[in-house]
């Protein structure tokens, strides 16, 4: 997909679309504690779309088959057409092995999430989570048909402690 063929998602009007400004670096945040693991997605350049989809989040006490949780997010000024309210619903679908390079992770959780935006409709995030490696895949589908995927390519197994 060529993202530049679409108007900038932060544009307020198609008559005067916002110009893309390309960043070379991106800084984002994450939270990991006994209750949850959460990551603020990359939002620079063509990844601006991730602002409107569910964020990668795992509530650890709900990490079981059929587990669900919900999160409401307000997107404020500075995000153009994205401004609005989004209700994000998460559901733990299944656990399965996944392979990343030479590393096979036997117990990755597939979590499916949907965001219902107050003006733009639904965007989706299907992601895999492993307790030791975190978010290993994030597959986004957005309200306008755009798609973005992030997949772990390689990882080093943790050292064996003696």
C-alpha positions as CSV (number, residue, x, y, z in Angstrom):
1,X,0.0,0.0,0.0
2,X,1.2,3.5,-0.8
3,X,0.1,5.8,2.0
4,X,0.8,9.0,0.1
5,X,-2.0,8.2,-2.3
6,X,-4.4,8.9,0.6
7,X,-5.0,12.2,2.2
8,X,-3.3,12.8,5.5
9,X,-5.5,11.3,8.2
10,X,-5.2,14.4,10.3
11,X,-6.6,16.6,7.6
12,X,-9.7,18.5,8.6
13,X,-10.8,19.0,4.9
14,X,-10.1,17.2,1.7
15,X,-9.9,20.5,-0.1
16,X,-6.9,21.5,2.0
17,X,-5.2,18.3,3.1
18,X,-2.5,18.4,5.7
19,X,1.0,17.8,4.3
20,X,3.0,14.8,5.5
21,X,6.1,15.8,7.5
22,X,8.4,12.8,7.7
23,X,10.2,12.1,11.0
24,X,13.4,10.0,11.2
25,X,12.9,8.9,14.8
26,X,9.9,8.1,17.0
27,X,9.7,8.0,20.8
28,X,6.8,6.2,22.4
29,X,5.9,4.9,25.8
30,X,4.9,1.6,27.5
31,X,3.6,0.4,30.8
32,X,4.3,-3.0,32.4
33,X,3.2,-3.9,35.9
34,X,1.4,-6.7,37.7
35,X,-2.0,-5.6,36.3
36,X,-1.3,-4.8,32.7
37,X,1.1,-4.5,29.8
38,X,0.4,-1.6,27.5
39,X,2.2,0.1,24.6
40,X,1.6,3.5,23.1
41,X,1.9,2.7,19.3
42,X,4.2,4.3,16.9
43,X,2.4,7.3,15.5
44,X,4.9,9.1,13.3
45,X,4.6,9.4,9.5
46,X,2.3,6.8,7.9
47,X,1.8,5.3,11.3
48,X,-0.5,8.2,12.4
49,X,-3.3,5.8,11.8
50,X,-2.5,3.8,14.9
51,X,-3.9,6.7,17.0
52,X,-7.4,5.8,16.1
53,X,-7.2,2.0,16.6
54,X,-7.1,0.1,19.9
55,X,-3.7,0.3,21.6
56,X,-1.9,-2.9,22.3
57,X,-3.0,-3.7,25.9
58,X,-3.2,-6.8,28.0
59,X,-5.0,-6.9,31.4
60,X,-3.1,-9.8,32.9
61,X,-6.0,-11.1,35.1
62,X,-8.1,-11.4,31.9
63,X,-5.5,-13.2,29.9
64,X,-7.4,-16.5,29.5
65,X,-9.6,-18.0,26.8
66,X,-12.6,-15.7,26.3
67,X,-11.2,-12.9,28.6
68,X,-12.5,-9.4,27.8
69,X,-12.0,-5.8,28.8
70,X,-12.8,-2.4,27.5
71,X,-11.1,1.0,27.4
72,X,-12.5,4.4,26.4
73,X,-10.2,6.9,24.8
74,X,-10.7,10.6,24.0
75,X,-8.7,11.9,21.0
76,X,-8.2,15.6,21.5
77,X,-7.3,18.5,19.3
78,X,-4.2,18.2,17.1
79,X,-5.4,15.0,15.5
80,X,-7.5,16.5,12.7
81,X,-10.3,14.2,11.6
82,X,-9.4,11.7,14.4
83,X,-10.7,14.1,17.1
84,X,-13.5,12.3,18.9
85,X,-14.2,9.5,21.4
86,X,-13.3,5.8,20.8
87,X,-14.6,2.8,22.7
88,X,-12.1,0.0,22.5
89,X,-13.2,-3.6,23.2
90,X,-10.7,-6.5,23.6
91,X,-11.2,-10.3,23.5
92,X,-8.7,-13.1,24.1
93,X,-9.3,-15.5,21.2
94,X,-6.8,-18.4,21.5
95,X,-3.3,-19.4,22.4
96,X,-1.0,-20.9,19.7
97,X,2.7,-21.3,18.8
98,X,4.3,-18.6,16.6
99,X,7.7,-18.6,14.9
100,X,9.9,-15.5,14.6
101,X,13.1,-16.3,12.8
102,X,14.7,-19.3,14.6
103,X,12.7,-18.7,17.7
104,X,9.5,-20.6,18.3
105,X,7.2,-19.3,21.0
106,X,4.8,-22.1,22.1
107,X,2.2,-20.1,23.9
108,X,1.3,-16.7,22.2
109,X,-2.1,-15.3,23.0
110,X,-4.1,-13.9,20.1
111,X,-6.1,-10.9,21.2
112,X,-8.7,-9.2,18.9
113,X,-9.7,-5.6,19.5
114,X,-12.1,-3.2,17.9
115,X,-12.3,0.5,18.3
116,X,-15.7,2.2,17.6
117,X,-14.9,5.9,16.9
118,X,-17.7,8.4,17.4
119,X,-17.4,9.8,13.9
120,X,-15.2,7.5,11.7
121,X,-16.5,4.0,12.5
122,X,-14.5,0.9,13.3
123,X,-10.8,0.1,13.3
124,X,-9.3,-3.2,14.3
125,X,-6.2,-4.6,15.9
126,X,-5.4,-8.3,16.1
127,X,-2.2,-8.9,18.1
128,X,-0.2,-11.6,19.6
129,X,1.2,-11.4,23.1
130,X,3.8,-13.6,24.8
131,X,4.4,-13.2,28.6
132,X,8.2,-13.1,28.1
133,X,8.5,-11.3,24.7
134,X,5.5,-8.9,24.9
135,X,3.7,-7.8,21.7
136,X,5.1,-10.0,18.9
137,X,2.7,-9.1,16.1
138,X,0.3,-6.2,15.6
139,X,-2.1,-6.3,12.6
140,X,-4.2,-3.2,12.1
141,X,-7.2,-2.6,9.8
142,X,-8.5,0.9,9.7
143,X,-11.9,2.5,9.1
144,X,-10.9,3.6,5.6
145,X,-9.4,0.2,4.4
146,X,-5.7,1.0,5.2
147,X,-3.7,-1.8,6.8
148,X,-0.5,-1.7,8.9
149,X,1.4,-4.7,10.3
150,X,4.3,-4.9,12.8
151,X,5.9,-8.4,13.2
152,X,8.8,-9.4,15.3
153,X,11.5,-10.6,12.9
154,X,14.0,-12.1,15.3
155,X,14.6,-12.4,19.0
156,X,17.2,-13.9,21.2
157,X,16.0,-16.4,23.8
158,X,16.5,-15.2,27.4
159,X,19.7,-16.6,29.1
160,X,19.3,-19.7,31.2
161,X,20.2,-18.9,34.8
162,X,22.3,-21.4,36.6
